[in-house]
């Protein structure tokens, strides 16, 4: 559809605008399509202070963006894939493309893990990050943190905060280069990422053939495959599970993937991991979640946000 202009719905944060601009560049280069931005304010943008679980948890950064596409105000919703709930697809929308994934790992900014003094304070708004870092460094103290990337980085060295945890992809995309010795990318052996971290998900209306055709030209099949497996993992746990969970998939030859997941219960006192591989992406992702549920047993059914029963 050369010569066509697509409307990309996106949040207005610097990172979201970068992501939309990146998608626009891909569409222009690969599909000959121009794009404009439709800026949408979400519930998560309106309340920047309360913990995410108090203002709706996963999904608070996507619903209004999705609605812009459903209403016909935009053609494509550009999401950070980690913001998308996985339990139920939004009627009328489909993920038409997943561009090549960026770095999925988390990063510590302000110090290295070994360089943090005993009892140092780390800021993060993510329970997943907090419980996993506490496994590596049980002596650390944690305080909540929200806001855009610049706001978070500015907190380092203020208010007793020694370091912050952020996504490495966000640092890369916005060109932040922390000083040597004040930055460490955390390998997945230390911290399993959030489902979809580092990936973009492009949603459009079901049956919108021309848009789906254009999106197909920017899709990166291995990254898309990884996201399918990771979202199957999250869906098995309830999709919008408010407990600390994470998963990372690595696409393999022949169309399969390997998935490693983590789940924490008992306020982070119990953190378990599991890994599986296979060619049925949904079965592999769901199976890893099932292994974790088997490991935590009754602790899952009693956990807030678990829905009271094993899904």
N, C-alpha and C positions, 0 to 999 in steps of 0.2 A: 504493500500500500504506500509506495513512494509519494511524497507530496502531502500526505495526511499529517495532521497535527493531533497528537494524543494529549489528553489532559491527565496529569499525574497528581493524584491526591496525596498529600504528605503533611506531616506535622511541621511546625515552624521553627523547631530548634535548629541550631547550626548543624548538628550531625544529621538530622532528618533532611535538611535542605541539601547537604552534600550527597546523601544517598540518592535523592531524587535527581540531582544533577548528573550523578554517575549513571543512573538508569537512562536518562535522556541522552547522554553521550553514546551509550551502547545501542539504543534504538536508532540513533542517527547513523552510526557507523555500520550497523549490521542489517538494518531494515529500511534505511532511507527515510525514516520517519522523524519529524520534528516533535518536540514536546514542550508543554508549558506546565507550570506548577499551579495547583489549587491548594492553598494553605488552609489547613483545618486545625482548629483547637480541640484538644481532647480533654477528657476528665482528668487525666494525669497531668496535663499542662496547667489546668486551672488550680489544682491543689498541689503545690510543690513542697509542702512541709510534712504532711501526715505520712506515716509509713504506708507503703504500697498496699499491704494487706488490709489496711483500714479504709482505703478509698476504692477498693474493688479488685486489688491484686492484678493478676495477669488479664489482659484485655482492656485495661483502662487507657492504653495508648493507641488502640486500634479501632474501636467501635465507631467513632465519628468519621474516621477516615474511610472505613468500609461503607458507611451510610452515604457518603458523598458519591460513591460509585453506584450504589443501588438506586439513588435518587436521580442519576443521570447527570450530576454536576461534574463528574470526572469519569474517565474511562479505565484508569488503572489505579489501584491503591498500592503505594510503596511502603512496605513495613520492614522494620527489623524483625526477622523471623522469630527471634526469641520473645517478642511481645504477643505473638498469636496463641490464644488458647487452642488446645488440640482435641478437646473432647467431642465437639460437634462442629461440622462445617457450617458456615453461615449460608442459609438458603439463598440461592441466586448468585453466589460467588464461587469462584474456583481459583486455586493457585495456578496461574498460567505459566510462571517461570520462576526459577531460582538462579540468578546469575552466579558466576564463580565466587566461591566463598572466600572471605578474608580470614585472617588469623582468628581462631576460635578461642584462644586462651585468655585467661585473666592476667592482670598485671598489678603488681604492688608498686606504688609511686610514693616516694619520700624516703625510702630506704630499701635495702635488700632484706630478705627474710632473715638471713644470718646476722645482718647488721642492725636489726632492731634491738634496742636495749631490753633487758628483762623487764616485763611489766609495761612495755610500751603500749600506746593506744592507737588502734587502727579504726578508721571510719569506713563503714559500708552500709548500704541500705538492703543488702542481700543476705538473708539467712543462710542460703547455700554457701556463699563465700565465707561467712563467719564461722560456720561449724567446721568446714574443711580446713580453714587456716588454724583453727583452734586445735585440730588434731596434730598439725605440724608444730605448733607453738602454743601449748596449753597455758603458758604464762601471760599471754597477751590480753589486753582489755579492748573492748569494742564499743563504739558509739554509732548511732544511726547517721545516715547521710543521704540526702537527695539533691536534685538539681541537675543542670546540664554539666557536661564534662568540664568546662572551664570553671564553673562554680566549685565542683568537687576538688579539682586540682588546687584551687586557691586556698582550700582549707588546710592543706599540708603546712604544718608549723604554726597553726593558729589554734587557740582554744585547747591546747594540750594534745592536739592530733599530730602523731608522728608520721603517719602514712595513710594512704587511701587505697582501696581496691577498685579497679575499673576494668573495662574490657580493652584488651590490647588493640582490637580492631578500631575502636573509637579513637585511640591515640594516633594510630597510623592514618586514619582517614582525615583527621583534622590537623595533621602535621605536628603533633606534640612530640618533642624529643627530650624526655627527662634526662637530667645529668647522669653520667656514669656514677654508679654507687648509690643513686637515688631511684633506681628502677630495676625491677626484676620481673621478667615474664615467667609465670608459674606454669610448669608443665602439668599435663593432665594426671600424672602420677601423684602430684600434690593437690591439684584442684580440678575436678571435672567441671567443664563449662555448663552453662545453662543450655537447655535444648534450643537449637537454632542459632546459638551465639556466633557472630561473624558472618551470618548469611542474611540475604535479603529475600523476601517473599513478595512476589508481584501478583496481586489478585485482580481479576476482572469479572465481568458478568458471564454467567454460564451461557454458552451458545453464541457469544459475540465472536464470530468467526474471524473477521479481519484483525481484531485486537489479539486474539489467541495466536493467529498466524505470526504477527509481529513479535509477540512475546516469545514464541518458540525459537526465534532467531537469536535471542539473548539468553536462552536457558543453558545452564551448564549441567549436563546429565549427572555426573558424579555428585555434585553438590546437592542437586535435587533429590537424588537417591538417599544421601545422608540425612537430609531433612525429613524425608518420609519415614525412615527408620526411627529417628529421634522422636518425632511426633507420635508415632505408634507407642513408644515407650511412655510418653507423658499421658497419652489417652488411656492407657491401661491403669494409670494411677488416678485418673479422674479428670485429666485435661487441664483444669485450673487449680490443681493441687497447691495449697498454700504452704505445705511442708517443704523443708529444704530438699530439693531433688535436682539432679543434673544428669545429663547423658551426652555422650559424644560418639558419633558413628564415623567410620572410615570406609569409604567405598572400596570394593575389591574388584578384581578382574572377574568378568563373566556376569556382572550385574548384581552381585551381592554386596554385603557390608558386614563389618564387625562393629558391635555396639558395646560400650561400657557405660554403666549407669551407677548412680549413687542415690541413697535415700537416708535421711537422718530422722530419728524419732527420739522420744524422751528428752525433748529440749536440746537435742544435739549430743546427748550422752552416748547414743548408739548411732554409729555411722557405718553403713554397709555398702559393699560394692559387688557388682557381678558383670560378667562379660559373656557374650555369645556371638556366633557368626553364622551366616547362611545367606541364601538367595531370596527367600521370602522376606522382604524388608519389614512388613508389618508383623509377621510372626516373630522375627528376631527381636525387634524393638519391644514388642509386647512380652516376649519370653523373658527378656532381661528384667523387666519390671516385675514379672511374676516371681522370678528368683529372689528379688529383694523383698517382696512381700512375704515369701516363705521364711526368709531369714529373720524378719522382725516380728512375725507372728502376731500375737495379741496386742503388741504395742501399737500396731497400725490401726486397729479397730477403735482404740481408745484415744487416738491422736486427734486434736482439733484440726479441722480442715480435711480430714480423710474421708468424710462422708459417713463415718460410723460403721461401715462394712467394707470388706475387701471387694473392690470392683470386679 
